[in-house]
Amino acid sequence: MMWIGAFAWAVCAVVTAIIAGSRDRNPIAWLGIGAVIGIFGLILVIALPAVRPAPSSSLHHPLIGAGRKHDASVRDCPDCREAISISASKCEHCGFRLA
C-alpha cells in the first residue's frame, strides 16, 4: 500500500517537471520541487504564468536602450523595450498604448 503513495508522489513530480518545461521554466528544478512538496508543487506550477522569453537582440540591455546610440526620433517602449517612434501612440511590436 505504501508503494502506491510513493508512485503517486513520483508521478506528481514528473508531471510538475513536464508542465514547468512547457512554460519555459527549469524542469529539473521543478522536478525537485515536485518531489519535495508533491501535489502542491503541481498546483504551484499550474498557477504560475509562463516566463516571457528574453529579447532576441544580443545588444539589448534595458539600461542602455537596446544597444543603439541616442537618437532623438525614437524612444523605448515601456513594456517591451523595443525602439518606437517618439510620436507613436501605440507600440508596433507589443501593442502597448502610450500616454
N, CA, C and O atoms as CSV, one atom per row, in Angstrom:
chain,resi,resn,atom,element,x,y,z
A,1,MET,N,N,0.809,-1.183,0.000
A,1,MET,CA,C,0.000,0.000,0.000
A,1,MET,C,C,0.863,1.263,0.000
A,1,MET,O,O,0.497,2.274,-0.598
A,2,MET,N,N,1.998,1.194,0.668
A,2,MET,CA,C,2.899,2.334,0.749
A,2,MET,C,C,3.471,2.683,-0.628
A,2,MET,O,O,3.731,3.852,-0.911
A,3,TRP,N,N,3.664,1.695,-1.469
A,3,TRP,CA,C,4.254,1.947,-2.778
A,3,TRP,C,C,3.309,2.729,-3.680
A,3,TRP,O,O,3.767,3.427,-4.585
A,4,ILE,N,N,1.997,2.629,-3.456
A,4,ILE,CA,C,1.038,3.389,-4.257
A,4,ILE,C,C,1.197,4.886,-3.975
A,4,ILE,O,O,1.162,5.702,-4.897
A,5,GLY,N,N,1.369,5.238,-2.717
A,5,GLY,CA,C,1.594,6.637,-2.350
A,5,GLY,C,C,2.900,7.170,-2.917
A,5,GLY,O,O,2.960,8.300,-3.402
A,6,ALA,N,N,3.949,6.349,-2.856
A,6,ALA,CA,C,5.245,6.757,-3.408
A,6,ALA,C,C,5.162,6.917,-4.926
A,6,ALA,O,O,5.764,7.826,-5.496
A,7,PHE,N,N,4.415,6.029,-5.568
A,7,PHE,CA,C,4.250,6.120,-7.019
A,7,PHE,C,C,3.477,7.395,-7.387
A,7,PHE,O,O,3.851,8.093,-8.329
A,8,ALA,N,N,2.410,7.699,-6.654
A,8,ALA,CA,C,1.626,8.909,-6.914
A,8,ALA,C,C,2.471,10.160,-6.693
A,8,ALA,O,O,2.354,11.128,-7.444
A,9,TRP,N,N,3.323,10.145,-5.663
A,9,TRP,CA,C,4.211,11.277,-5.380
A,9,TRP,C,C,5.193,11.476,-6.533
A,9,TRP,O,O,5.442,12.607,-6.950
A,10,ALA,N,N,5.748,10.381,-7.046
A,10,ALA,CA,C,6.697,10.460,-8.161
A,10,ALA,C,C,6.010,10.947,-9.431
A,10,ALA,O,O,6.590,11.726,-10.189
A,11,VAL,N,N,4.791,10.501,-9.669
A,11,VAL,CA,C,4.043,10.959,-10.843
A,11,VAL,C,C,3.794,12.463,-10.749
A,11,VAL,O,O,3.925,13.172,-11.748
A,12,CYS,N,N,3.439,12.957,-9.567
A,12,CYS,CA,C,3.254,14.406,-9.375
A,12,CYS,C,C,4.538,15.162,-9.699
A,12,CYS,O,O,4.494,16.219,-10.328
A,13,ALA,N,N,5.680,14.628,-9.274
A,13,ALA,CA,C,6.962,15.293,-9.534
A,13,ALA,C,C,7.257,15.339,-11.028
A,13,ALA,O,O,7.691,16.370,-11.542
A,14,VAL,N,N,7.027,14.242,-11.721
A,14,VAL,CA,C,7.314,14.191,-13.163
A,14,VAL,C,C,6.354,15.097,-13.939
A,14,VAL,O,O,6.779,15.810,-14.848
A,15,VAL,N,N,5.079,15.076,-13.592
A,15,VAL,CA,C,4.108,15.937,-14.270
A,15,VAL,C,C,4.423,17.410,-14.002
A,15,VAL,O,O,4.281,18.248,-14.893
A,16,THR,N,N,4.847,17.721,-12.789
A,16,THR,CA,C,5.261,19.088,-12.455
A,16,THR,C,C,6.414,19.528,-13.348
A,16,THR,O,O,6.415,20.650,-13.855
A,17,ALA,N,N,7.392,18.652,-13.543
A,17,ALA,CA,C,8.543,18.983,-14.394
A,17,ALA,C,C,8.125,19.167,-15.845
A,17,ALA,O,O,8.630,20.061,-16.523
A,18,ILE,N,N,7.220,18.344,-16.326
A,18,ILE,CA,C,6.758,18.451,-17.722
A,18,ILE,C,C,6.016,19.772,-17.935
A,18,ILE,O,O,6.254,20.467,-18.922
A,19,ILE,N,N,5.130,20.112,-17.020
A,19,ILE,CA,C,4.390,21.369,-17.146
A,19,ILE,C,C,5.340,22.564,-17.041
A,19,ILE,O,O,5.200,23.534,-17.786
A,20,ALA,N,N,6.293,22.498,-16.130
A,20,ALA,CA,C,7.264,23.586,-15.981
A,20,ALA,C,C,8.066,23.778,-17.270
A,20,ALA,O,O,8.299,24.911,-17.691
A,21,GLY,N,N,8.484,22.684,-17.894
A,21,GLY,CA,C,9.224,22.789,-19.154
A,21,GLY,C,C,8.393,23.403,-20.262
A,21,GLY,O,O,8.918,24.148,-21.089
A,22,SER,N,N,7.098,23.101,-20.290
A,22,SER,CA,C,6.238,23.673,-21.326
A,22,SER,C,C,5.979,25.157,-21.095
A,22,SER,O,O,5.558,25.862,-22.012
A,23,ARG,N,N,6.226,25.635,-19.877
A,23,ARG,CA,C,6.050,27.053,-19.550
A,23,ARG,C,C,7.385,27.785,-19.479
A,23,ARG,O,O,7.478,28.837,-18.846
A,24,ASP,N,N,8.400,27.254,-20.106
A,24,ASP,CA,C,9.740,27.850,-20.178
A,24,ASP,C,C,10.370,28.049,-18.805
A,24,ASP,O,O,11.079,29.030,-18.578
A,25,ARG,N,N,10.116,27.136,-17.909
A,25,ARG,CA,C,10.765,27.132,-16.596
A,25,ARG,C,C,11.699,25.935,-16.541
A,25,ARG,O,O,11.597,25.033,-17.372
A,26,ASN,N,N,12.594,25.916,-15.590
A,26,ASN,CA,C,13.592,24.867,-15.470
A,26,ASN,C,C,12.936,23.560,-15.003
A,26,ASN,O,O,12.529,23.463,-13.845
A,27,PRO,N,N,12.826,22.555,-15.881
A,27,PRO,CA,C,12.138,21.326,-15.488
A,27,PRO,C,C,12.878,20.516,-14.419
A,27,PRO,O,O,12.241,19.825,-13.624
A,28,ILE,N,N,14.206,20.593,-14.389
A,28,ILE,CA,C,14.968,19.849,-13.383
A,28,ILE,C,C,14.696,20.426,-11.990
A,28,ILE,O,O,14.487,19.680,-11.033
A,29,ALA,N,N,14.699,21.739,-11.885
A,29,ALA,CA,C,14.406,22.374,-10.598
A,29,ALA,C,C,12.979,22.062,-10.158
A,29,ALA,O,O,12.729,21.795,-8.983
A,30,TRP,N,N,12.052,22.098,-11.103
A,30,TRP,CA,C,10.662,21.817,-10.761
A,30,TRP,C,C,10.441,20.338,-10.474
A,30,TRP,O,O,9.513,19.993,-9.742
A,31,LEU,N,N,11.255,19.469,-11.020
A,31,LEU,CA,C,11.188,18.056,-10.649
A,31,LEU,C,C,11.532,17.913,-9.171
A,31,LEU,O,O,10.879,17.164,-8.445
A,32,GLY,N,N,12.555,18.632,-8.732
A,32,GLY,CA,C,12.928,18.616,-7.323
A,32,GLY,C,C,11.849,19.206,-6.437
A,32,GLY,O,O,11.554,18.674,-5.366
A,33,ILE,N,N,11.261,20.304,-6.883
A,33,ILE,CA,C,10.186,20.922,-6.112
A,33,ILE,C,C,8.997,19.966,-6.009
A,33,ILE,O,O,8.411,19.803,-4.938
A,34,GLY,N,N,8.647,19.336,-7.131
A,34,GLY,CA,C,7.546,18.383,-7.132
A,34,GLY,C,C,7.846,17.166,-6.270
A,34,GLY,O,O,6.940,16.599,-5.659
A,35,ALA,N,N,9.112,16.760,-6.216
A,35,ALA,CA,C,9.489,15.611,-5.393
A,35,ALA,C,C,9.410,15.949,-3.908
A,35,ALA,O,O,9.113,15.083,-3.086
A,36,VAL,N,N,9.677,17.209,-3.567
A,36,VAL,CA,C,9.659,17.597,-2.160
A,36,VAL,C,C,8.238,17.888,-1.672
A,36,VAL,O,O,7.849,17.431,-0.597
A,37,ILE,N,N,7.466,18.639,-2.449
A,37,ILE,CA,C,6.145,19.049,-1.947
A,37,ILE,C,C,4.977,18.397,-2.683
A,37,ILE,O,O,3.823,18.730,-2.415
A,38,GLY,N,N,5.251,17.486,-3.594
A,38,GLY,CA,C,4.215,16.662,-4.218
A,38,GLY,C,C,3.152,17.439,-4.970
A,38,GLY,O,O,3.463,18.251,-5.841
A,39,ILE,N,N,1.904,17.189,-4.632
A,39,ILE,CA,C,0.770,17.784,-5.340
A,39,ILE,C,C,0.772,19.297,-5.241
A,39,ILE,O,O,0.256,19.973,-6.131
A,40,PHE,N,N,1.345,19.846,-4.171
A,40,PHE,CA,C,1.405,21.298,-4.026
A,40,PHE,C,C,2.359,21.915,-5.051
A,40,PHE,O,O,2.135,23.042,-5.493
A,41,GLY,N,N,3.402,21.209,-5.431
A,41,GLY,CA,C,4.288,21.669,-6.495
A,41,GLY,C,C,3.566,21.701,-7.826
A,41,GLY,O,O,3.764,22.613,-8.628
A,42,LEU,N,N,2.729,20.704,-8.057
A,42,LEU,CA,C,1.933,20.652,-9.284
A,42,LEU,C,C,0.953,21.824,-9.334
A,42,LEU,O,O,0.806,22.467,-10.373
A,43,ILE,N,N,0.296,22.097,-8.234
A,43,ILE,CA,C,-0.636,23.226,-8.168
A,43,ILE,C,C,0.111,24.544,-8.374
A,43,ILE,O,O,-0.376,25.435,-9.070
A,44,LEU,N,N,1.274,24.664,-7.777
A,44,LEU,CA,C,2.060,25.897,-7.895
A,44,LEU,C,C,2.505,26.155,-9.328
A,44,LEU,O,O,2.384,27.279,-9.816
A,45,VAL,N,N,3.013,25.138,-10.008
A,45,VAL,CA,C,3.495,25.351,-11.380
A,45,VAL,C,C,2.335,25.639,-12.328
A,45,VAL,O,O,2.515,26.343,-13.322
A,46,ILE,N,N,1.159,25.112,-12.042
A,46,ILE,CA,C,-0.010,25.420,-12.865
A,46,ILE,C,C,-0.449,26.867,-12.629
A,46,ILE,O,O,-0.885,27.545,-13.560
A,47,ALA,N,N,-0.336,27.334,-11.399
A,47,ALA,CA,C,-0.780,28.690,-11.061
A,47,ALA,C,C,0.165,29.772,-11.577
A,47,ALA,O,O,-0.268,30.900,-11.814
A,48,LEU,N,N,1.440,29.452,-11.753
A,48,LEU,CA,C,2.408,30.454,-12.195
A,48,LEU,C,C,2.277,30.717,-13.694
A,48,LEU,O,O,2.013,29.790,-14.460
A,49,PRO,N,N,2.459,31.971,-14.123
A,49,PRO,CA,C,2.414,32.266,-15.558
A,49,PRO,C,C,3.689,31.786,-16.250
A,49,PRO,O,O,4.708,31.536,-15.605
A,50,ALA,N,N,3.610,31.666,-17.559
A,50,ALA,CA,C,4.785,31.287,-18.340
A,50,ALA,C,C,5.821,32.397,-18.290
A,50,ALA,O,O,5.468,33.570,-18.163
A,51,VAL,N,N,7.079,32.045,-18.389
A,51,VAL,CA,C,8.165,33.016,-18.378
A,51,VAL,C,C,8.229,33.682,-19.747
A,51,VAL,O,O,8.170,33.011,-20.777
A,52,ARG,N,N,8.352,35.023,-19.749
A,52,ARG,CA,C,8.499,35.732,-21.021
A,52,ARG,C,C,9.893,35.489,-21.569
A,52,ARG,O,O,10.870,35.641,-20.836
A,53,PRO,N,N,10.016,35.116,-22.839
A,53,PRO,CA,C,11.346,34.896,-23.398
A,53,PRO,C,C,12.143,36.191,-23.478
A,53,PRO,O,O,11.576,37.275,-23.618
A,54,ALA,N,N,13.444,36.068,-23.388
A,54,ALA,CA,C,14.331,37.222,-23.478
A,54,ALA,C,C,14.313,37.765,-24.908
A,54,ALA,O,O,14.075,37.013,-25.852
A,55,PRO,N,N,14.560,39.059,-25.071
A,55,PRO,CA,C,14.626,39.623,-26.420
A,55,PRO,C,C,15.722,38.953,-27.242
A,55,PRO,O,O,16.750,38.540,-26.705
A,56,SER,N,N,15.493,38.851,-28.533
A,56,SER,CA,C,16.427,38.135,-29.394
A,56,SER,C,C,17.709,38.923,-29.666
A,56,SER,O,O,18.721,38.328,-30.035
A,57,SER,N,N,17.690,40.217,-29.495
A,57,SER,CA,C,18.868,41.033,-29.757
A,57,SER,C,C,19.922,40.813,-28.685
A,57,SER,O,O,19.630,40.917,-27.493
A,58,SER,N,N,21.138,40.510,-29.098
A,58,SER,CA,C,22.211,40.314,-28.138
A,58,SER,C,C,22.712,41.640,-27.573
A,58,SER,O,O,23.400,41.662,-26.552
A,59,LEU,N,N,22.370,42.743,-28.233
A,59,LEU,CA,C,22.792,44.061,-27.762
A,59,LEU,C,C,21.783,44.680,-26.811
A,59,LEU,O,O,22.028,45.756,-26.265
A,60,HIS,N,N,20.654,44.018,-26.605
A,60,HIS,CA,C,19.592,44.590,-25.788
A,60,HIS,C,C,19.994,44.635,-24.319
A,60,HIS,O,O,20.444,43.643,-23.745
A,61,HIS,N,N,19.824,45.784,-23.744
A,61,HIS,CA,C,20.045,45.960,-22.316
A,61,HIS,C,C,19.122,47.080,-21.877
A,61,HIS,O,O,19.169,48.164,-22.459
A,62,PRO,N,N,18.282,46.860,-20.869
A,62,PRO,CA,C,17.294,47.879,-20.524
A,62,PRO,C,C,17.882,49.214,-20.090
A,62,PRO,O,O,17.225,50.245,-20.234
A,63,LEU,N,N,19.097,49.220,-19.563
A,63,LEU,CA,C,19.688,50.483,-19.128
A,63,LEU,C,C,20.421,51.205,-20.242
A,63,LEU,O,O,20.685,52.403,-20.137
A,64,ILE,N,N,20.748,50.499,-21.294
A,64,ILE,CA,C,21.490,51.089,-22.404
A,64,ILE,C,C,20.549,51.549,-23.509
A,64,ILE,O,O,20.922,52.400,-24.316
A,65,GLY,N,N,19.346,51.008,-23.562
A,65,GLY,CA,C,18.409,51.402,-24.613
A,65,GLY,C,C,18.588,50.586,-25.861
A,65,GLY,O,O,18.690,51.143,-26.955
A,66,ALA,N,N,18.629,49.288,-25.728
A,66,ALA,CA,C,18.723,48.335,-26.834
A,66,ALA,C,C,20.025,48.454,-27.604
A,66,ALA,O,O,20.073,48.068,-28.772
A,67,GLY,N,N,21.071,48.967,-27.002
A,67,GLY,CA,C,22.390,48.974,-27.607
A,67,GLY,C,C,22.593,49.982,-28.722
A,67,GLY,O,O,23.600,49.902,-29.426
A,68,ARG,N,N,21.693,50.918,-28.915
A,68,ARG,CA,C,21.854,51.878,-30.004
A,68,ARG,C,C,22.315,53.227,-29.448
A,68,ARG,O,O,22.174,53.505,-28.257
A,69,LYS,N,N,22.849,54.029,-30.305
A,69,LYS,CA,C,23.245,55.383,-29.930
A,69,LYS,C,C,21.992,56.210,-29.652
A,69,LYS,O,O,20.904,55.864,-30.110
A,70,HIS,N,N,22.143,57.289,-28.911
A,70,HIS,CA,C,20.995,58.140,-28.594
A,70,HIS,C,C,20.468,58.766,-29.876
A,70,HIS,O,O,21.208,59.413,-30.618
A,71,ASP,N,N,19.189,58.565,-30.124
A,71,ASP,CA,C,18.525,59.101,-31.302
A,71,ASP,C,C,17.265,59.813,-30.818
A,71,ASP,O,O,16.414,59.197,-30.177
A,72,ALA,N,N,17.142,61.095,-31.116
A,72,ALA,CA,C,16.028,61.894,-30.603
A,72,ALA,C,C,14.696,61.530,-31.249
A,72,ALA,O,O,13.650,61.911,-30.723
A,73,SER,N,N,14.693,60.808,-32.368
A,73,SER,CA,C,13.439,60.490,-33.052
A,73,SER,C,C,12.813,59.177,-32.577
A,73,SER,O,O,11.706,58.840,-32.998
A,74,VAL,N,N,13.497,58.435,-31.713
A,74,VAL,CA,C,12.952,57.178,-31.201
A,74,VAL,C,C,13.042,57.143,-29.680
A,74,VAL,O,O,13.835,57.858,-29.068
A,75,ARG,N,N,12.211,56.293,-29.090
A,75,ARG,CA,C,12.259,56.043,-27.658
A,75,ARG,C,C,11.966,54.561,-27.428
A,75,ARG,O,O,11.556,53.859,-28.352
A,76,ASP,N,N,12.172,54.093,-26.223
A,76,ASP,CA,C,11.908,52.708,-25.890
A,76,ASP,C,C,10.479,52.561,-25.402
A,76,ASP,O,O,9.982,53.396,-24.646
A,77,CYS,N,N,9.827,51.507,-25.833
A,77,CYS,CA,C,8.503,51.177,-25.321
A,77,CYS,C,C,8.658,50.795,-23.848
A,77,CYS,O,O,9.554,50.017,-23.521
A,78,PRO,N,N,7.828,51.309,-22.961
A,78,PRO,CA,C,7.967,50.974,-21.544
A,78,PRO,C,C,7.626,49.518,-21.227
A,78,PRO,O,O,7.994,49.021,-20.163
A,79,ASP,N,N,6.935,48.833,-22.126
A,79,ASP,CA,C,6.544,47.450,-21.868
A,79,ASP,C,C,7.549,46.451,-22.441
A,79,ASP,O,O,8.031,45.581,-21.717
A,80,CYS,N,N,7.874,46.567,-23.744
A,80,CYS,CA,C,8.751,45.571,-24.380
A,80,CYS,C,C,10.161,46.083,-24.645
A,80,CYS,O,O,11.025,45.306,-25.051
A,81,ARG,N,N,10.416,47.364,-24.427
A,81,ARG,CA,C,11.735,47.992,-24.592
A,81,ARG,C,C,12.238,48.018,-26.038
A,81,ARG,O,O,13.433,48.198,-26.271
A,82,GLU,N,N,11.347,47.842,-27.000
A,82,GLU,CA,C,11.737,47.954,-28.402
A,82,GLU,C,C,11.707,49.419,-28.812
A,82,GLU,O,O,10.995,50.221,-28.207
A,83,ALA,N,N,12.477,49.773,-29.839
A,83,ALA,CA,C,12.543,51.149,-30.326
A,83,ALA,C,C,11.258,51.483,-31.083
A,83,ALA,O,O,10.833,50.747,-31.974
A,84,ILE,N,N,10.657,52.602,-30.710
A,84,ILE,CA,C,9.463,53.087,-31.400
A,84,ILE,C,C,9.623,54.574,-31.668
A,84,ILE,O,O,10.449,55.242,-31.046
A,85,SER,N,N,8.843,55.076,-32.580
A,85,SER,CA,C,8.884,56.488,-32.924
A,85,SER,C,C,8.443,57.326,-31.732
A,85,SER,O,O,7.576,56.907,-30.965
A,86,ILE,N,N,9.021,58.481,-31.575
A,86,ILE,CA,C,8.691,59.368,-30.468
A,86,ILE,C,C,7.243,59.845,-30.561
A,86,ILE,O,O,6.641,60.178,-29.540
A,87,SER,N,N,6.676,59.884,-31.767
A,87,SER,CA,C,5.301,60.364,-31.952
A,87,SER,C,C,4.273,59.234,-31.924
A,87,SER,O,O,3.082,59.501,-32.080
A,88,ALA,N,N,4.686,57.997,-31.731
A,88,ALA,CA,C,3.756,56.862,-31.744
A,88,ALA,C,C,2.842,56.894,-30.528
A,88,ALA,O,O,3.262,57.267,-29.433
A,89,SER,N,N,1.588,56.498,-30.731
A,89,SER,CA,C,0.643,56.405,-29.614
A,89,SER,C,C,0.445,54.956,-29.180
A,89,SER,O,O,-0.167,54.690,-28.146
A,90,LYS,N,N,0.968,54.018,-29.978
A,90,LYS,CA,C,0.849,52.594,-29.671
A,90,LYS,C,C,2.115,51.896,-30.167
A,90,LYS,O,O,2.590,52.180,-31.267
A,91,CYS,N,N,2.654,50.997,-29.370
A,91,CYS,CA,C,3.856,50.270,-29.775
A,91,CYS,C,C,3.526,49.312,-30.914
A,91,CYS,O,O,2.568,48.545,-30.823
A,92,GLU,N,N,4.301,49.353,-31.968
A,92,GLU,CA,C,4.062,48.483,-33.119
A,92,GLU,C,C,4.522,47.045,-32.864
A,92,GLU,O,O,4.173,46.143,-33.625
A,93,HIS,N,N,5.294,46.827,-31.810
A,93,HIS,CA,C,5.817,45.491,-31.515
A,93,HIS,C,C,4.894,44.718,-30.580
A,93,HIS,O,O,4.575,43.559,-30.843
A,94,CYS,N,N,4.460,45.354,-29.482
A,94,CYS,CA,C,3.667,44.643,-28.472
A,94,CYS,C,C,2.244,45.176,-28.331
A,94,CYS,O,O,1.419,44.551,-27.665
A,95,GLY,N,N,1.943,46.320,-28.946
A,95,GLY,CA,C,0.602,46.879,-28.873
A,95,GLY,C,C,0.324,47.715,-27.639
A,95,GLY,O,O,-0.819,48.109,-27.406
A,96,PHE,N,N,1.347,47.994,-26.842
A,96,PHE,CA,C,1.184,48.782,-25.611
A,96,PHE,C,C,0.735,50.194,-25.956
A,96,PHE,O,O,1.337,50.850,-26.806
A,97,ARG,N,N,-0.317,50.662,-25.300
A,97,ARG,CA,C,-0.807,52.028,-25.519
A,97,ARG,C,C,0.038,53.004,-24.722
A,97,ARG,O,O,0.220,52.849,-23.515
A,98,LEU,N,N,0.549,54.012,-25.414
A,98,LEU,CA,C,1.403,55.023,-24.800
A,98,LEU,C,C,0.568,56.239,-24.429
A,98,LEU,O,O,-0.431,56.537,-25.082
A,99,ALA,N,N,0.971,56.924,-23.402
A,99,ALA,CA,C,0.220,58.109,-22.944
A,99,ALA,C,C,0.433,59.296,-23.849
A,99,ALA,O,O,-0.125,60.366,-23.606
